[in-house]
Amino acid sequence: MEEQAIKLKPISFAEIEGWSGDDHAAAFATLLKSCRKRPASNSACKDALALGDNVDRDVARRFFETRYVPYRVDEKQPGLVTGYYEPELNGSRERSGSFQVPVYRRPDDLVQVKPDLLRAFYNDGLSVMRRNGEELVPYYTRAEIESGALSGRGLELLYLDDPVELFFMQIQGSGRVRLTDGSWVRLGYAAKNGHPYTSIGKRLAGRGDRPKDLTMEGLKSWLRADPARGRALMQENKSYVFFRELPEAEAGAGPVGAQGVALTPGRSLAVDAAYHKLGVPVFVAAPDLKGEDGKPFRRLMIAQDVGSAIRGPERGDIFFGTGDSAGAIAGGAAHPARFFILLPKR
Protein backbone atom coordinates (compact mmCIF):
# COMPACT_ATOMS: atom_id res chain seq x y z
CA MET A 1 0.00 0.00 0.00
CA GLU A 2 1.27 3.46 -0.85
CA GLU A 3 1.73 5.99 1.92
CA GLN A 4 -1.46 8.02 2.32
CA ALA A 5 -1.53 11.65 1.22
CA ILE A 6 -1.12 14.13 4.05
CA LYS A 7 -1.46 17.90 3.89
CA LEU A 8 1.64 19.58 5.31
CA LYS A 9 2.27 23.31 5.57
CA PRO A 10 5.88 24.47 6.04
CA ILE A 11 6.39 26.76 9.04
CA SER A 12 9.26 28.05 11.17
CA PHE A 13 10.31 26.65 14.54
CA ALA A 14 9.41 30.02 16.06
CA GLU A 15 5.79 29.41 15.08
CA ILE A 16 5.57 26.25 17.20
CA GLU A 17 4.26 27.29 20.61
CA GLY A 18 6.28 25.58 23.33
CA TRP A 19 9.19 24.67 21.08
CA SER A 20 11.81 26.76 22.87
CA GLY A 21 10.79 25.52 26.32
CA ASP A 22 11.01 21.81 25.55
CA ASP A 23 13.77 19.45 26.65
CA HIS A 24 15.22 18.68 23.24
CA ALA A 25 17.90 16.46 24.77
CA ALA A 26 15.21 14.02 25.91
CA ALA A 27 13.77 13.94 22.40
CA PHE A 28 17.26 13.49 20.93
CA ALA A 29 17.98 10.50 23.17
CA THR A 30 14.71 8.92 22.02
CA LEU A 31 15.55 9.62 18.38
CA LEU A 32 18.92 7.88 18.83
CA LYS A 33 17.08 4.62 19.59
CA SER A 34 15.29 4.83 16.25
CA CYS A 35 18.46 5.80 14.39
CA ARG A 36 20.39 2.88 15.87
CA LYS A 37 17.64 0.56 14.70
CA ARG A 38 17.85 1.91 11.12
CA PRO A 39 21.14 3.84 10.99
CA ALA A 40 21.12 4.50 7.24
CA SER A 41 17.52 5.77 7.10
CA ASN A 42 18.45 9.42 6.46
CA SER A 43 21.27 11.94 6.76
CA ALA A 44 19.82 13.41 9.97
CA CYS A 45 20.15 10.01 11.63
CA LYS A 46 23.75 9.72 10.51
CA ASP A 47 24.46 13.11 12.08
CA ALA A 48 22.64 12.13 15.28
CA LEU A 49 24.71 8.96 15.59
CA ALA A 50 27.87 11.00 15.07
CA LEU A 51 26.90 13.25 18.00
CA GLY A 52 26.22 10.21 20.17
CA ASP A 53 25.00 10.16 23.76
CA ASN A 54 25.23 12.88 26.43
CA VAL A 55 24.07 15.69 24.16
CA ASP A 56 22.80 18.69 26.16
CA ARG A 57 19.59 20.61 25.53
CA ASP A 58 21.19 23.45 23.54
CA VAL A 59 23.12 21.14 21.25
CA ALA A 60 20.06 18.95 20.76
CA ARG A 61 17.91 21.96 19.89
CA ARG A 62 20.45 23.17 17.34
CA PHE A 63 20.58 19.68 15.87
CA PHE A 64 16.83 19.60 15.22
CA GLU A 65 16.72 23.17 13.95
CA THR A 66 19.59 22.69 11.48
CA ARG A 67 18.82 19.15 10.23
CA TYR A 68 15.03 19.32 9.95
CA VAL A 69 12.27 21.44 8.44
CA PRO A 70 9.02 21.72 10.49
CA TYR A 71 5.60 21.27 8.89
CA ARG A 72 2.16 21.67 10.40
CA VAL A 73 -0.36 18.95 9.63
CA ASP A 74 -2.86 21.07 7.71
CA GLU A 75 -6.21 19.71 8.91
CA LYS A 76 -9.27 21.95 9.49
CA GLN A 77 -10.07 20.40 12.86
CA PRO A 78 -7.53 19.53 15.57
CA GLY A 79 -6.54 15.90 15.85
CA LEU A 80 -6.69 13.71 18.95
CA VAL A 81 -4.14 12.24 21.33
CA THR A 82 -4.79 9.50 23.84
CA GLY A 83 -2.41 7.69 26.17
CA TYR A 84 -1.21 4.15 26.73
CA TYR A 85 1.08 2.43 29.20
CA GLU A 86 2.57 -0.88 30.23
CA PRO A 87 0.46 -2.53 32.95
CA GLU A 88 1.93 -4.62 35.75
CA LEU A 89 0.15 -7.89 36.42
CA ASN A 90 0.43 -11.11 38.41
CA GLY A 91 1.05 -14.38 36.61
CA SER A 92 2.27 -17.95 36.82
CA ARG A 93 4.18 -20.35 34.59
CA GLU A 94 1.76 -23.09 35.59
CA ARG A 95 -2.03 -23.23 35.57
CA SER A 96 -2.97 -23.48 39.24
CA GLY A 97 -5.07 -21.83 41.91
CA SER A 98 -6.33 -18.42 40.79
CA PHE A 99 -4.07 -18.41 37.72
CA GLN A 100 -6.45 -19.79 35.11
CA VAL A 101 -6.37 -17.19 32.30
CA PRO A 102 -3.95 -18.18 29.52
CA VAL A 103 -1.76 -15.70 27.66
CA TYR A 104 -1.13 -17.13 24.19
CA ARG A 105 1.88 -16.87 21.91
CA ARG A 106 1.45 -16.42 18.15
CA PRO A 107 -0.11 -19.56 16.63
CA ASP A 108 1.65 -21.15 13.66
CA ASP A 109 -1.53 -21.29 11.53
CA LEU A 110 -1.89 -17.50 11.57
CA VAL A 111 -1.34 -15.95 8.12
CA GLN A 112 -0.75 -12.20 7.80
CA VAL A 113 -2.65 -10.98 4.70
CA LYS A 114 -2.28 -7.23 5.32
CA PRO A 115 0.83 -5.50 6.75
CA ASP A 116 0.66 -5.62 10.54
CA LEU A 117 2.31 -2.20 10.73
CA LEU A 118 -0.80 -0.83 8.97
CA ARG A 119 -3.35 -2.61 11.15
CA ALA A 120 -5.14 0.66 11.92
CA PHE A 121 -5.63 1.36 8.19
CA TYR A 122 -7.03 -2.15 7.65
CA ASN A 123 -9.02 -2.26 10.90
CA ASP A 124 -12.36 -2.33 9.04
CA GLY A 125 -11.58 -5.70 7.47
CA LEU A 126 -9.59 -8.86 8.16
CA SER A 127 -5.82 -8.39 8.30
CA VAL A 128 -5.05 -11.98 9.33
CA MET A 129 -6.42 -15.34 8.21
CA ARG A 130 -6.10 -18.93 9.40
CA ARG A 131 -4.63 -21.70 7.30
CA ASN A 132 -7.12 -24.56 7.19
CA GLY A 133 -5.69 -27.20 4.85
CA GLU A 134 -5.47 -25.52 1.45
CA GLU A 135 -7.87 -22.75 2.43
CA LEU A 136 -7.52 -19.44 4.21
CA VAL A 137 -10.43 -18.75 6.57
CA PRO A 138 -11.06 -16.00 9.16
CA TYR A 139 -9.06 -16.51 12.32
CA TYR A 140 -10.82 -17.42 15.54
CA THR A 141 -12.60 -14.54 17.27
CA ARG A 142 -12.08 -13.56 20.91
CA ALA A 143 -15.19 -15.53 21.88
CA GLU A 144 -13.98 -18.64 20.05
CA ILE A 145 -10.51 -18.41 21.59
CA GLU A 146 -11.95 -17.93 25.08
CA SER A 147 -14.18 -20.97 24.45
CA GLY A 148 -11.10 -23.14 23.87
CA ALA A 149 -10.30 -22.89 20.15
CA LEU A 150 -6.55 -22.83 20.92
CA SER A 151 -6.54 -25.21 23.89
CA GLY A 152 -4.22 -28.21 23.82
CA ARG A 153 -1.74 -26.73 21.34
CA GLY A 154 0.95 -25.70 23.80
CA LEU A 155 0.58 -22.00 23.02
CA GLU A 156 0.30 -20.83 26.61
CA LEU A 157 3.08 -18.44 27.65
CA LEU A 158 1.74 -17.69 31.13
CA TYR A 159 -1.44 -17.74 33.16
CA LEU A 160 -2.98 -14.62 34.72
CA ASP A 161 -5.43 -14.34 37.60
CA ASP A 162 -7.88 -11.91 35.97
CA PRO A 163 -9.47 -11.98 32.48
CA VAL A 164 -10.10 -8.24 32.70
CA GLU A 165 -6.38 -7.57 33.16
CA LEU A 166 -5.60 -9.74 30.13
CA PHE A 167 -8.12 -7.78 28.06
CA PHE A 168 -6.56 -4.44 28.98
CA MET A 169 -3.01 -5.75 28.49
CA GLN A 170 -4.10 -6.67 24.96
CA ILE A 171 -5.33 -3.11 24.41
CA GLN A 172 -2.05 -1.67 25.70
CA GLY A 173 0.04 -4.14 23.69
CA SER A 174 2.54 -5.07 26.42
CA GLY A 175 2.77 -6.04 30.06
CA ARG A 176 5.21 -6.60 32.89
CA VAL A 177 4.24 -9.72 34.83
CA ARG A 178 5.32 -10.67 38.35
CA LEU A 179 5.54 -14.45 38.66
CA THR A 180 4.78 -16.52 41.73
CA ASP A 181 8.49 -16.88 42.57
CA GLY A 182 8.87 -13.09 42.73
CA SER A 183 10.65 -12.71 39.39
CA TRP A 184 9.44 -10.51 36.53
CA VAL A 185 8.98 -11.13 32.82
CA ARG A 186 8.08 -8.65 30.10
CA LEU A 187 5.56 -9.52 27.40
CA GLY A 188 5.45 -7.74 24.06
CA TYR A 189 3.04 -7.68 21.14
CA ALA A 190 3.52 -10.59 18.74
CA ALA A 191 0.42 -10.53 16.49
CA LYS A 192 -3.34 -10.16 16.49
CA ASN A 193 -6.09 -12.39 15.15
CA GLY A 194 -6.91 -9.92 12.38
CA HIS A 195 -10.45 -9.02 13.40
CA PRO A 196 -11.38 -5.32 13.71
CA TYR A 197 -10.66 -3.67 17.04
CA THR A 198 -13.86 -2.44 18.73
CA SER A 199 -13.81 -0.01 21.66
CA ILE A 200 -15.99 -1.39 24.44
CA GLY A 201 -16.05 2.08 26.01
CA LYS A 202 -17.76 3.43 22.90
CA ARG A 203 -20.14 0.46 22.90
CA LEU A 204 -21.12 1.21 26.47
CA ALA A 205 -21.50 4.96 26.01
CA GLY A 206 -24.98 4.68 24.49
CA ARG A 207 -26.35 2.01 26.84
CA GLY A 208 -28.57 2.49 29.84
CA ASP A 209 -26.58 0.17 32.13
CA ARG A 210 -23.25 1.82 31.48
CA PRO A 211 -21.01 2.72 34.43
CA LYS A 212 -21.06 6.30 35.69
CA ASP A 213 -17.27 6.35 35.50
CA LEU A 214 -16.04 5.52 31.99
CA THR A 215 -12.36 5.85 32.91
CA MET A 216 -10.21 2.75 32.60
CA GLU A 217 -10.52 1.89 36.29
CA GLY A 218 -14.26 2.55 36.28
CA LEU A 219 -14.65 0.28 33.29
CA LYS A 220 -12.60 -2.47 34.91
CA SER A 221 -14.76 -2.35 38.04
CA TRP A 222 -17.93 -2.53 35.95
CA LEU A 223 -16.63 -5.56 34.02
CA ARG A 224 -15.68 -7.40 37.22
CA ALA A 225 -18.96 -6.63 39.03
CA ASP A 226 -20.87 -9.08 36.81
CA PRO A 227 -18.40 -11.51 35.18
CA ALA A 228 -20.92 -12.90 32.65
CA ARG A 229 -21.96 -9.39 31.60
CA GLY A 230 -18.33 -8.30 31.45
CA ARG A 231 -17.29 -11.30 29.36
CA ALA A 232 -20.12 -10.68 26.89
CA LEU A 233 -19.07 -7.06 26.42
CA MET A 234 -15.38 -7.86 26.05
CA GLN A 235 -16.25 -10.46 23.40
CA GLU A 236 -17.94 -7.74 21.34
CA ASN A 237 -14.35 -6.76 20.60
CA LYS A 238 -13.47 -9.69 18.33
CA SER A 239 -9.84 -8.59 18.14
CA TYR A 240 -7.41 -10.72 20.17
CA VAL A 241 -3.70 -10.07 20.74
CA PHE A 242 -0.94 -12.68 21.03
CA PHE A 243 2.28 -12.00 22.94
CA ARG A 244 5.93 -12.96 23.06
CA GLU A 245 8.19 -13.07 26.08
CA LEU A 246 11.04 -10.62 25.66
CA PRO A 247 14.49 -12.16 26.20
CA GLU A 248 16.28 -11.03 29.32
CA ALA A 249 18.80 -8.90 27.43
CA GLU A 250 15.97 -7.00 25.73
CA ALA A 251 13.45 -6.89 28.57
CA GLY A 252 15.37 -4.54 30.86
CA ALA A 253 15.17 -1.55 28.54
CA GLY A 254 11.37 -1.34 28.62
CA PRO A 255 8.43 -2.38 26.44
CA VAL A 256 9.19 -2.57 22.73
CA GLY A 257 7.15 -0.69 20.13
CA ALA A 258 6.40 -1.51 16.50
CA GLN A 259 9.71 -0.05 15.35
CA GLY A 260 11.52 -2.60 17.49
CA VAL A 261 13.00 -0.15 20.00
CA ALA A 262 12.32 0.28 23.71
CA LEU A 263 9.68 2.94 24.30
CA THR A 264 10.53 6.12 26.21
CA PRO A 265 7.88 7.47 28.63
CA GLY A 266 6.53 10.82 27.48
CA ARG A 267 8.62 10.79 24.28
CA SER A 268 7.46 7.77 22.26
CA LEU A 269 4.36 8.24 20.12
CA ALA A 270 2.13 5.68 18.42
CA VAL A 271 0.97 6.96 15.02
CA ASP A 272 -0.86 5.79 11.93
CA ALA A 273 1.93 4.34 9.81
CA ALA A 274 -0.19 4.87 6.70
CA TYR A 275 0.63 8.58 7.07
CA HIS A 276 3.87 8.75 9.09
CA LYS A 277 7.08 6.76 8.86
CA LEU A 278 8.32 5.35 12.12
CA GLY A 279 11.31 7.25 13.46
CA VAL A 280 10.04 10.68 12.40
CA PRO A 281 10.08 13.47 15.05
CA VAL A 282 6.61 14.87 15.81
CA PHE A 283 6.00 17.89 18.02
CA VAL A 284 2.68 17.34 19.79
CA ALA A 285 0.77 20.33 21.14
CA ALA A 286 -2.11 19.27 23.39
CA PRO A 287 -2.54 22.15 25.87
CA ASP A 288 -5.58 20.58 27.58
CA LEU A 289 -3.51 17.53 28.49
CA LYS A 290 -1.29 17.79 31.54
CA GLY A 291 1.92 15.82 31.41
CA GLU A 292 3.72 14.09 34.28
CA ASP A 293 5.14 17.50 35.23
CA GLY A 294 1.65 19.02 35.48
CA LYS A 295 2.30 21.41 32.59
CA PRO A 296 0.35 21.60 29.30
CA PHE A 297 1.64 18.94 26.95
CA ARG A 298 3.81 20.57 24.28
CA ARG A 299 6.61 18.18 23.48
CA LEU A 300 8.82 16.81 20.73
CA MET A 301 8.22 13.08 20.40
CA ILE A 302 9.41 10.30 18.11
CA ALA A 303 6.99 8.06 16.18
CA GLN A 304 7.98 4.57 17.35
CA ASP A 305 4.77 2.58 17.62
CA VAL A 306 1.36 1.91 16.05
CA GLY A 307 -2.05 0.77 17.29
CA SER A 308 -5.29 -0.60 15.85
CA ALA A 309 -7.26 2.43 17.06
CA ILE A 310 -4.69 5.04 15.97
CA ARG A 311 -5.98 6.11 12.59
CA GLY A 312 -5.53 9.38 10.75
CA PRO A 313 -2.81 11.97 9.99
CA GLU A 314 -3.23 13.82 13.29
CA ARG A 315 -4.02 10.95 15.65
CA GLY A 316 -1.52 9.77 18.24
CA ASP A 317 -1.12 7.68 21.37
CA ILE A 318 1.40 8.89 23.96
CA PHE A 319 3.36 6.26 25.88
CA PHE A 320 3.38 7.27 29.55
CA GLY A 321 5.42 4.48 31.13
CA THR A 322 4.93 1.41 33.32
CA GLY A 323 2.66 0.76 36.28
CA ASP A 324 -0.41 2.24 37.95
CA SER A 325 0.76 5.87 38.06
CA ALA A 326 1.41 5.84 34.31
CA GLY A 327 -1.92 4.09 33.80
CA ALA A 328 -3.75 6.79 35.75
CA ILE A 329 -2.42 9.45 33.35
CA ALA A 330 -2.89 7.35 30.23
CA GLY A 331 -6.43 6.30 31.14
CA GLY A 332 -7.66 9.89 31.28
CA ALA A 333 -5.84 11.18 28.21
CA ALA A 334 -8.11 12.06 25.28
CA HIS A 335 -7.53 15.61 24.10
CA PRO A 336 -7.45 17.74 20.96
CA ALA A 337 -3.95 18.08 19.55
CA ARG A 338 -1.94 19.62 16.77
CA PHE A 339 0.97 17.81 15.11
CA PHE A 340 4.11 19.41 13.73
CA ILE A 341 6.15 16.99 11.65
CA LEU A 342 9.93 17.38 11.34
CA LEU A 343 11.29 16.14 8.02
CA PRO A 344 15.03 15.93 7.30
CA LYS A 345 16.49 18.61 5.07
CA ARG A 346 17.43 17.30 1.66
C-alpha positions, 0 to 999 in steps of 0.5 A: 500500500502506498503511503497516504496523502497528508497535507503539510504546511511548512512553518518556522520553529518560532511558530511552534508554541512551546518549542523553545521551552522543551527538553530537546535532549530528551527527544534526541535520546529517544531519536537515537534509539530509532536511528540505531535501529535503522542507521542509514535511514536518512542523513539526519540520523547519521548526524545524530549517531555521530553526536552520540549520547550525552548531548545537552539541551542546547546542542540537541535543539540546534541539531533539530533546527539545522537538520530538519524542516518543520511542517504543520499537519494542515487539517481543518479540525484539531486531531486527537491524542490519547495515552497508553502504558505498560500494565503490571500484572500477576502471573504464573508459569503453571495453571494453578489456583487463581491463575487460570487465564492463559496468555497465548503466543502467536499460533503457527496457523496464523497468516498475515494478509495485510501489513501488521504495521498498517493494522489501523488502516485495515481495521475495518476488514480482516488483516489476518487469516487462518490456514485450514488445509489448502484454504484461508479462513477467518481466524478465531474470534475472541469468543472462540478463543476464550471458548477453547479454540486454541486449547491443547496446542501448547501455546500458553506463555503464562497464566494470569489471575484476571481476564479483565487484566488480560483484556486491557493488556491486549489493548495496551500491547505489552505487560510486565508480569510478576511471577509466583516466585517473585521474578518478573517477565516482560511480554510484548506484542507478537500478532493479532487475530486480524479481526477489527478492534472495537472499543468497548467504552464506545459500545457502552456509552450509548447504553442504559446500564453503562457505568457512571465512571467511563475511565479505565478503572471505572470500566474495569470495576464494571466488568468485574462486578458481573463476570458474565456481563463483562465477558459478553461485552469484552467479546464484542471486541473480536480482536485478540492479541498474542504475545511474546516473552522478551528475552532477558537482554531486551526486557530490561530496557522497557516495552518494545514498540512496532519499530523494534525499539524500547519505548521512552515514557513521554517521548514515544508516540504511536501513530498511523503508519499509513501517514507517518514513517516510524522514526520521524520526530513529531512535536505534539501540542495538546494544551488541555492535556497535563503531562507528568510534570503538570504542565500543558503537553507541548513536546517533541516526540518520536513516532515509534509505535502503532495501534489498531485504534490510531488512525488518521494523519493527526491521531496519536497515542502517547506512551506514559510508562509502566505501572499504575501511576502511568496508567492513571495518566494514560487512562484519562488522556483524550484531548485535541492536539496539533501535530508538527512533523519534522522532516530531514532537510534534503 
